[in-house]
Amino acid sequence: MNVFDAIIQRRSHRGAFQKRAVDPDDLEKLIEAARWAPSPFNVQPWELVLIEAAEGKTALADLTEQAVIAQFKDPNFLNDNSRWMRVKASEWQQRGDGVLLSEHVTLPKPLQNAPEKFLEELLNNAKSFTLLGHLGAGKMPAREIAIQVREAPLLMLVTMNCKRFPPGQGGTRWMWLSMGMLIQNVLLAATALKIGVQFVSAPFESAVDREKIRQLFNVPTSHEVITLLRMGYVDTVGGDSVRKQTSEFVHIEKMKAK
Ligand SMILES: Cc1cc2nc3c(=O)[nH]c(=O)nc-3n(C[C@H](O)[C@H](O)[C@H](O)COP(=O)(O)O)c2cc1C
């Protein structure tokens, strides 16, 4: 697959994967892609933990489950979330941003056939619905995500070694940018190998959970745990996604005053 096709066809894979383990040759290619990411002064601040055994997967699945349950009880999270959730596919496509509600969470049975208008109202008032979270509405989606984490053939924990700091005032900024470079290399290589990838961000939201993850995987205190990628083979790459039009984010010479 050429690089342009990989860029266009890469998707966040939220469903199940094929059961088979990632082939060692393919894993080597993913790691090789990561290895060649750029970084300031070539500091290469990254270290990766590959997790294939049940023990590590279960620990991360449990943390993810608890983190998602907590998100459903957090008014600020729900409020911010609703800003980017799209109920109607047509609105999602027209706006070219955000995520489709039905792709992100399996709604509880009574809501699955609810009119779109009702769901939109629900989202718009999400903040006041933390009560539902306290009553356990987050449990089902949380369990679903946890199962997906536990059953993924491969988890990749991405960490940053803060001791490998580049010179200059902007060090932290350049370090984080480098981590993004590494992750995108992995995502593109995975696409070319028909390996689907999903970010699992929930357990990285809180400092307490990050600390638990650090300890669970023996990550030194000098390192920051950045994110978790769950991955496995998929039948086909590509699928629905949306983006803004180029005219909405590309400016010639200067940005127009808004
Ligand atoms: C830093 C970062 C964190 C993300 N966290 C999650 C996540 O926790 N769960 C998830 O399903 N997708 C996550 N995503 C994927 C985005 O939702 C996705 O990239 C966006 O909706 C566009 O869809 P596409 O990647 O399929 O084109 C994350 C992406 C990035 C870059």
The ligand as a Gaussian input file, in Angstrom:
#p B3LYP/6-31G(d) Opt

LIG

0 1
 C       -5.026000      11.659000      20.934000
 C       -6.224000      10.877000      20.433000
 C       -7.045000      10.237000      21.352000
 C       -8.125000       9.472000      20.907000
 N       -8.864000       8.758000      21.824000
 C       -9.805000       7.905000      21.376000
 C      -10.489000       7.034000      22.280000
 O      -10.244000       7.041000      23.477000
 N      -11.407000       6.178000      21.787000
 C      -11.681000       6.133000      20.449000
 O      -12.512000       5.315000      20.050000
 N      -11.056000       6.928000      19.564000
 C      -10.130000       7.811000      19.998000
 N       -9.454000       8.597000      19.098000
 C       -9.786000       8.509000      17.661000
 C      -10.596000       9.700000      17.168000
 O      -11.892000       9.664000      17.707000
 C      -10.624000       9.631000      15.624000
 O       -9.314000       9.825000      15.150000
 C      -11.538000      10.670000      14.973000
 O      -12.856000      10.490000      15.382000
 C      -11.476000      10.538000      13.436000
 O      -11.824000       9.238000      13.045000
 P      -10.823000       8.342000      12.175000
 O       -9.548000       8.231000      12.954000
 O      -11.507000       7.006000      12.036000
 O      -10.663000       9.022000      10.867000
 C       -8.395000       9.381000      19.517000
 C       -7.560000      10.046000      18.607000
 C       -6.481000      10.768000      19.047000
 C       -5.560000      11.430000      18.037000

